[in-house]
Amino acid sequence: MNVFRFAGDMTHLLSVVVLLLKIHTIKSCAGISLKTQELYALVFAARYLDLFVHFVMWAFSIYLEAVAIFPQLVLLQRTRNIDNLTGQYVFFLGAYRVLYILNWIYRYFTEPQFVHWISWVAGIVQTLLYADFFYYYIMSWKNNVRLELPA
């Protein structure tokens, strides 16, 4: 079993649990981007429709996932006031991608002929989109202050 892929999948599941916990706890979706949720719904629909049209739908889902978080990041930057559960939700989505990059590195060295340029390029683009958020998230956690993004 590939520990990085398993950890990535579990982190992604944790992000969904945190999102549902936030919605259930405060009885509101305030601070959550509807566009990001719609894009992620499209990502996973395409990923599993992939059973019918293998490569095209899979590649589409990979490219879409790379940019699906963008509306959420824009919303967070505009509002600047980020509650803990929303911050944790976005952090776990980003951590899932970082763990998948570790999965690819592991597979590259352990599996012969493992080269997936589409996944690699899209994953790196997605991780770069998260980089700024990660910096401020880690700094707020380290300094024990509320997470705020610059305008």
N, C-alpha and C positions, 0 to 999 in steps of 0.2 A: 504494500500500500504506500502511496506517495503522501507523506505527511504534510507537505506544503499544499497540495491540492485539497486534502481533507480540511486542513486549517483554514484555507481560503473559503471553501464551501461553508464551513461552520461560522466563520466571521460574517459572510454574506447573510446567512440565516439569522445571526445575531442582530445585524442591522435591521432586518425586517421586524424582528421581535421588538427591538427598541422603538421603531416607528409605530408599531401597533400599540405598544405600552404608552407612548406619548399621546396618541389619539384617544385611547381609552381613559387615561388618567385625567387629562384636561378637557376631554369631551370637545376637542377642537382640532382642526388641521392647521391652525395658524402657524406660520413659519415654515410650512412644508410646501414646496413648489409642485403645483398640479402638473405643470408641463414635464417636470422630471419624472413624476410617477407615471404619466402617460407614455413617456419615452421608454422607461424601464418595462412597462407592460408590453410595449411593442418589441423591445429587445428579447424578452423571454418567449413571447409568442413566436417570433421569428426563429429563435433558437430551437424550439421544439417542433415547429413546422418544418424544420430542417430535415426531419425524417422523410419528407416527400421530395424536396428539391435540395439535396444535400449541400453542395458548396455555396450556391448563391445565397440562400437564406442564412446559412451559418456566417458567411462573410459579412452580410448586411447586419446581422445581430452584433457581430464583433465591432464593426465600425460605429454603429449606433450607440452601443454601450460606452464607447470611448468618450462620447460627447453628451450622453444623457444627463450627467450630473451638472452640466453647465447652467441650466436655468436655476437649479437649487443654489449653486454658488453665487449667482447673480442676485438672487433674492436675499441670501444671507448678507451679502455685501451692502445691499441697499438698506436693509433694515438695521444692520449693525448690532442689534440687540438679539443675541442668540441664546435660547434656553438650553439647559443641559442636555435634554433628550434629543433635541434636534442636532446639537453638536456631536453627540455620541453616534447618532444615526449616520451622519455624513462621515465621521471618522471611521466607523466600521465598514462602510462601503469602500472607502479608500484603502483600509487595511486589507480587505478582501483582495483588491487588485494587487497590492504589494506582495501578498502571499502567493498570488498566482504567478507573479514574475519570478519569485523564488522557485515555484514549481517548474517553470519553464527552464530555468537555469539548471535545476536538478535533473530534469529529463534530458536536457541537451547533453549532459555529461554521462548519463546512465543508459540512455536508449539510443541505439544506432539510428542514424538517419532522421533524428527529430529536429526538423526545421519548419517552423510555422511563422513566416514573415508577417502575415496578416495579423495574427494574434500579438506578435511582439511589437510591431509598430503601433497598433491601436492601444495596446496595454501601456506602452511608454507614454503616448499622448495623454491617455487617461490619468496616469500617475502624475504627469506634469501639471495637469489641471488641478489636482489635489494638493500639490506641493505647498502653495501659499496657505491654504487652509490648514494643512498639517503643521506648518510652522507656528501659526497663531494658536492652534489648538494645544499643541505641546507646551508653548510658552504660558498659556493661561493655566494649564494643568500644573505646570512646574511652579508657577508663582501663586497658585491657589486664588486666582481672580476669575471673574466672569469673562467668558469668551466674547471678544469684540473684534470684528474685522475692520480694516481701514476703509474709508469711503472711496 
